[in-house]
Amino acid sequence: MIEQELLKKLFKQHFNEEVFDFKALKGDGSDRTVYRLTSQNHTAIGIYGKNRKENEAFISFSKTLSEQKIKVPEIYEIDLDNHIYLEEDLGDELLFTWMEKIKSSESFNTEIVAMYQNVLKVLPTIQIIAGKKINFGLCYQHIEFAHESMLWDMHYFKWNFLNLFYKDNIDNELLECDFNQLANILMQEDRNFFMYRDFQSRNIMIKNNEPYFIDYQSGRRGALQYDVASLLYDAKAKIPQEIREALLDFYISEVNKIINVNPEKFKKYFYGFVLIRIMQALGAYGFVGIVKNKPHFLNSIPFAIDNLRILQKQCSFLSDLPVLNNIIEKICAIDNWQEIVPENKELTVKIVSFSFKKNERPKDETDNGGGFVFDCRGLVNPFWEEKLKNLTGLDSDVKIFLDSKERVQNFLSHVYELIDLTVLSYQTRGYNNLMVSFGCTGGQHRSVYCAEKLAEHLKNNGVKISVQHLVLKNNL
């Protein structure tokens, strides 16, 4: 793959050594691809992410956090035009895996509590001190965790959890009223801080017995409570409730070393943020587990439900949200979640290349009646390059030629954006088929290249991909 070769070149540029080992690391729920590159004397982590704004946010936030002496990966080299960058290798030990090794022989002991306290000592510096320096203009999803993005999280829960798992009828209008009411309540809290967004045990690494912080690229301006809620109510961490409460008090005391907060008022809003965080997490488990076809994410659902059961006793706001409260009560009453996990209906994306000048056209053999058709004739044509004339879009020389053309890459970026939106919508709605066709003059170079590039782009999106080249098929 091209990004792998580019990452190897970036590694050699920085370390002046050849890479002899190149491994893809297990991914998270995002669309980024993560690699470990190793030479004789060095290792580094290579990131390939197609979302430039996401990459820019991570790199900028890393610089700001590092300037405040917060332990984050050093960024070695950046090539944003090719969607790659090289960062420090922090090893493999997550806070979660470190903790699980200890818990296998002991319960949630003082060593684990001490590590969580170390993490919570740093969090206020990230949120408050570094938060004053963060360039919020680079936030790539939402600049602020305010009413709109709170509703987005709640709708995410509705679309990707309730719509998939919840069997009873829902009055959507009244549920929307409850969503707005919860957002209005939480909007009363101060939001002028940096909100890490996904501050949990898999985004904290342990190196030399110290916590390091990763995956903050979704950060935005928001309230202090959200991040500590994310950490303490991290579903699979299974922190005992009495320890959660002690750690919350510890965190508030650390915050009060920097700014003054009222503990009683802080806790009043805290459990509302716990609620919205659990809802967002359940939506994520449903989306990644069912829609993206990564079923191991479903294993976290029972732990999140356990947290909901605890929250029923803690969140004073629930009595003001009757429809949502009723839904939560019914969710918490379910004993066996495996019985209601829906059958996975994998989306098939059929990608076809064809010639506008020849008779055969793409045929949709499903009952959809067609799909997207992209005209590639506005792109530079390799046919007019003598050495490329008799090759096809499957050949490396043609790929290299078209990879280097800015207009071609801009065209593809717009294609990806449109198709990604449609794939997400189709997956969420449970549709089974999508067809995408690319046409050019001869059906040999540009359309073939674009079809292959889209197939490569979609390979980690939890879809089944079928590629058909009509002209090449007939010439074989």
PEFEN-V385304 format. One record per residue. PSI is psi in radians with two decimals (999 if undefined). Layout:
PSI
PSI
//
This chain:
2.58
-0.74
-0.54
-0.75
-0.67
-0.67
-0.66
-0.69
-0.68
-0.68
-0.82
-0.65
-0.65
-0.80
-0.21
0.64
2.59
2.52
2.22
-0.20
2.27
1.95
2.36
2.26
2.72
2.23
2.91
-2.61
-0.03
3.11
0.06
2.63
2.31
2.31
2.66
2.19
2.32
2.32
-2.92
-0.64
-0.03
2.71
2.73
2.83
2.23
2.32
2.27
2.01
2.21
-0.26
1.80
-0.70
-0.65
-0.76
-0.75
-0.69
-0.83
-0.77
-0.77
-0.81
-0.65
-0.76
-0.80
-0.79
-0.72
-0.67
-0.42
0.31
0.45
2.38
1.79
2.85
2.36
2.37
2.07
-0.93
2.63
2.34
1.41
-0.49
-0.50
0.20
0.54
2.71
2.85
2.30
2.96
2.44
1.97
0.09
-2.73
-0.06
1.84
2.75
-0.69
-0.86
-0.66
-0.77
-0.70
-0.59
-0.70
-0.72
-0.31
-0.43
-0.39
2.96
-2.84
1.50
-3.07
-0.52
-0.73
-0.76
-0.74
-0.67
-0.72
-0.64
-0.68
-0.73
-0.79
-0.35
-0.59
-0.58
-0.81
-0.57
-0.74
-0.86
-0.76
-0.97
-0.96
-0.55
-0.46
-0.32
-0.26
2.41
1.61
-0.27
-0.28
-0.03
2.18
-0.18
-1.17
2.46
-0.53
2.46
1.41
-2.79
-0.81
-0.82
-0.47
-0.78
-0.63
-0.78
-0.73
-0.66
-0.60
-0.75
-0.75
-0.85
-0.77
-0.04
-1.05
-0.79
-0.44
-0.62
-0.54
2.18
-0.36
2.80
2.57
2.33
1.69
-0.57
-0.77
-0.61
-0.69
-0.65
-0.73
-0.70
-0.82
-0.65
-0.75
-0.75
-0.73
-0.67
-0.83
-0.42
-0.24
-0.26
2.65
2.30
0.30
0.91
2.92
2.12
2.00
-0.61
-0.79
1.03
1.59
3.03
-0.27
-0.10
0.30
2.20
2.67
2.08
2.22
0.66
0.44
2.57
2.37
2.68
2.37
2.97
0.92
0.27
-0.30
0.15
2.76
3.07
2.40
-3.09
2.69
-0.58
-0.52
-0.81
-0.73
-0.55
-0.73
-0.71
-0.85
-0.44
0.46
2.03
-0.94
-0.18
-0.51
0.94
2.23
2.51
-0.69
-0.55
-0.67
-0.85
-0.68
-0.71
-0.61
-0.79
-0.70
-0.80
-0.80
-0.67
-0.63
-0.71
-0.72
-0.16
-0.27
-0.86
2.85
2.17
2.57
2.02
-0.71
-0.79
-0.70
-0.82
-0.55
-0.81
-0.43
-0.82
-0.40
-0.68
-0.57
-0.77
-0.86
-0.55
-0.75
-0.69
-0.77
-0.73
-0.73
-0.69
-0.72
-0.72
-0.71
-0.78
-0.89
-0.66
-0.76
-0.97
-0.79
-0.02
0.81
1.36
-0.34
-0.37
-0.42
-0.35
-0.34
-0.24
-0.83
-0.61
-0.67
-0.63
-0.65
-0.71
-0.65
-0.69
-0.71
-0.71
-0.53
-0.56
-0.30
-0.55
1.87
-0.29
-0.38
-0.59
-0.36
0.02
1.26
-0.73
-0.81
-0.70
-0.71
-0.71
-0.78
-0.72
-0.73
-0.65
-0.79
-0.34
-0.19
2.24
-0.74
1.78
-0.43
-0.51
-0.40
0.15
2.16
2.68
2.31
2.18
1.74
2.35
2.27
2.18
2.00
2.13
2.22
2.41
2.55
3.01
2.32
-0.36
-0.19
2.85
-0.63
2.23
2.71
2.42
2.26
1.96
0.04
-3.06
0.28
-0.51
0.25
-2.85
-2.51
2.48
2.10
2.30
1.97
0.09
-0.23
-0.04
2.72
2.42
2.01
-0.30
-0.55
0.02
2.06
-0.75
-0.24
-0.20
-0.74
0.09
-3.10
3.04
-0.09
-0.24
2.53
-0.62
-0.68
-0.72
-0.79
-0.73
-0.87
-0.55
-0.56
-0.10
2.04
-0.72
-0.64
-0.78
-0.63
-0.74
-0.83
-0.64
-0.65
-0.67
-0.85
-0.75
-0.79
-0.80
-0.69
-0.75
-0.73
-0.73
-0.80
-0.78
-0.78
-0.73
-0.79
-0.63
-0.10
0.36
2.69
-0.38
2.44
2.42
2.36
2.20
2.54
2.23
2.54
-3.03
-0.93
-0.18
0.42
-0.71
-1.30
-0.81
-0.65
-0.82
-0.85
-0.68
-0.76
-0.68
-0.70
-0.71
-0.74
-0.72
-0.65
-0.03
-0.47
0.30
0.23
0.53
2.72
2.30
2.32
2.22
2.32
2.24
1.80
-0.76
-0.78
-0.65
-0.71
-0.30
-0.11
999
//
